[in-house]
Amino acid sequence: MPPEFPQPIGDYVPHSQEMCLLDRILEADAQGLLAELTPRRGAMFARDEGIPGWIGIEWMAQAIAAWSGIEARAAGGAPHLGLLLGSRRYRCTAPWFAFDRPIVVDIRLEYRSAEGLGVFACRLLDADGGELATARVNVFQPDSFESIEGILNDTP
């Protein structure tokens, strides 16, 4: 049975609590997820000006991890390791995200291979639905950490 939303994000990402940068999952389905966060003073990465714009990529990646974690739990498993391979065309409207203004992270699956490669269209939205940032995010979710070690050990 799928979870009811909203849900805290911590149960769906394999991060320690202080590294969970998103607050909650608003909704999710087979093609994507909406999550929410509110940048706060004193948060990890916070500066006097706000949260640096480049952190948006990590927010997108954590939303993808949460989506994958929901899939894993639905299949009777637990969230597991995934890797952010990179992003294409990350565009952010400002160098800083303002404190105390909610941000919605919208991720949509565009491609997924049987080997664990995935591509997601991602957006960060303000409370009015305006785009703050966009990107295509590439991820890899191996079957296990041991399979990554095997790949690394086979590299000349």
Secondary structure as a PSIPRED ss2 file (coil, helix, strand):
# PSIPRED VFORMAT (PSIPRED V4.0)

   1 M C   1.000  0.000  0.000
   2 P C   1.000  0.000  0.000
   3 P C   1.000  0.000  0.000
   4 E C   1.000  0.000  0.000
   5 F C   1.000  0.000  0.000
   6 P C   1.000  0.000  0.000
   7 Q E   0.000  0.000  1.000
   8 P E   0.000  0.000  1.000
   9 I C   1.000  0.000  0.000
  10 G C   1.000  0.000  0.000
  11 D C   1.000  0.000  0.000
  12 Y C   1.000  0.000  0.000
  13 V C   1.000  0.000  0.000
  14 P C   1.000  0.000  0.000
  15 H C   1.000  0.000  0.000
  16 S C   1.000  0.000  0.000
  17 Q H   0.000  1.000  0.000
  18 E H   0.000  1.000  0.000
  19 M H   0.000  1.000  0.000
  20 C C   1.000  0.000  0.000
  21 L C   1.000  0.000  0.000
  22 L C   1.000  0.000  0.000
  23 D C   1.000  0.000  0.000
  24 R E   0.000  0.000  1.000
  25 I E   0.000  0.000  1.000
  26 L E   0.000  0.000  1.000
  27 E E   0.000  0.000  1.000
  28 A E   0.000  0.000  1.000
  29 D E   0.000  0.000  1.000
  30 A C   1.000  0.000  0.000
  31 Q C   1.000  0.000  0.000
  32 G E   0.000  0.000  1.000
  33 L E   0.000  0.000  1.000
  34 L E   0.000  0.000  1.000
  35 A E   0.000  0.000  1.000
  36 E E   0.000  0.000  1.000
  37 L E   0.000  0.000  1.000
  38 T C   1.000  0.000  0.000
  39 P C   1.000  0.000  0.000
  40 R C   1.000  0.000  0.000
  41 R C   1.000  0.000  0.000
  42 G C   1.000  0.000  0.000
  43 A C   1.000  0.000  0.000
  44 M C   1.000  0.000  0.000
  45 F C   1.000  0.000  0.000
  46 A C   1.000  0.000  0.000
  47 R E   0.000  0.000  1.000
  48 D C   1.000  0.000  0.000
  49 E C   1.000  0.000  0.000
  50 G E   0.000  0.000  1.000
  51 I E   0.000  0.000  1.000
  52 P E   0.000  0.000  1.000
  53 G H   0.000  1.000  0.000
  54 W H   0.000  1.000  0.000
  55 I H   0.000  1.000  0.000
  56 G H   0.000  1.000  0.000
  57 I H   0.000  1.000  0.000
  58 E H   0.000  1.000  0.000
  59 W H   0.000  1.000  0.000
  60 M H   0.000  1.000  0.000
  61 A H   0.000  1.000  0.000
  62 Q H   0.000  1.000  0.000
  63 A H   0.000  1.000  0.000
  64 I H   0.000  1.000  0.000
  65 A H   0.000  1.000  0.000
  66 A H   0.000  1.000  0.000
  67 W H   0.000  1.000  0.000
  68 S H   0.000  1.000  0.000
  69 G H   0.000  1.000  0.000
  70 I H   0.000  1.000  0.000
  71 E H   0.000  1.000  0.000
  72 A H   0.000  1.000  0.000
  73 R H   0.000  1.000  0.000
  74 A H   0.000  1.000  0.000
  75 A C   1.000  0.000  0.000
  76 G C   1.000  0.000  0.000
  77 G C   1.000  0.000  0.000
  78 A C   1.000  0.000  0.000
  79 P C   1.000  0.000  0.000
  80 H C   1.000  0.000  0.000
  81 L C   1.000  0.000  0.000
  82 G C   1.000  0.000  0.000
  83 L E   0.000  0.000  1.000
  84 L E   0.000  0.000  1.000
  85 L E   0.000  0.000  1.000
  86 G E   0.000  0.000  1.000
  87 S E   0.000  0.000  1.000
  88 R E   0.000  0.000  1.000
  89 R E   0.000  0.000  1.000
  90 Y E   0.000  0.000  1.000
  91 R E   0.000  0.000  1.000
  92 C E   0.000  0.000  1.000
  93 T C   1.000  0.000  0.000
  94 A C   1.000  0.000  0.000
  95 P C   1.000  0.000  0.000
  96 W E   0.000  0.000  1.000
  97 F E   0.000  0.000  1.000
  98 A C   1.000  0.000  0.000
  99 F C   1.000  0.000  0.000
 100 D C   1.000  0.000  0.000
 101 R C   1.000  0.000  0.000
 102 P C   1.000  0.000  0.000
 103 I E   0.000  0.000  1.000
 104 V E   0.000  0.000  1.000
 105 V E   0.000  0.000  1.000
 106 D E   0.000  0.000  1.000
 107 I E   0.000  0.000  1.000
 108 R E   0.000  0.000  1.000
 109 L E   0.000  0.000  1.000
 110 E E   0.000  0.000  1.000
 111 Y E   0.000  0.000  1.000
 112 R E   0.000  0.000  1.000
 113 S C   1.000  0.000  0.000
 114 A C   1.000  0.000  0.000
 115 E C   1.000  0.000  0.000
 116 G C   1.000  0.000  0.000
 117 L E   0.000  0.000  1.000
 118 G E   0.000  0.000  1.000
 119 V E   0.000  0.000  1.000
 120 F E   0.000  0.000  1.000
 121 A E   0.000  0.000  1.000
 122 C E   0.000  0.000  1.000
 123 R E   0.000  0.000  1.000
 124 L E   0.000  0.000  1.000
 125 L E   0.000  0.000  1.000
 126 D C   1.000  0.000  0.000
 127 A C   1.000  0.000  0.000
 128 D C   1.000  0.000  0.000
 129 G C   1.000  0.000  0.000
 130 G C   1.000  0.000  0.000
 131 E E   0.000  0.000  1.000
 132 L E   0.000  0.000  1.000
 133 A E   0.000  0.000  1.000
 134 T E   0.000  0.000  1.000
 135 A E   0.000  0.000  1.000
 136 R E   0.000  0.000  1.000
 137 V E   0.000  0.000  1.000
 138 N E   0.000  0.000  1.000
 139 V E   0.000  0.000  1.000
 140 F E   0.000  0.000  1.000
 141 Q C   1.000  0.000  0.000
 142 P C   1.000  0.000  0.000
 143 D C   1.000  0.000  0.000
 144 S C   1.000  0.000  0.000
 145 F H   0.000  1.000  0.000
 146 E H   0.000  1.000  0.000
 147 S H   0.000  1.000  0.000
 148 I H   0.000  1.000  0.000
 149 E H   0.000  1.000  0.000
 150 G H   0.000  1.000  0.000
 151 I H   0.000  1.000  0.000
 152 L H   0.000  1.000  0.000
 153 N H   0.000  1.000  0.000
 154 D C   1.000  0.000  0.000
 155 T C   1.000  0.000  0.000
 156 P C   1.000  0.000  0.000
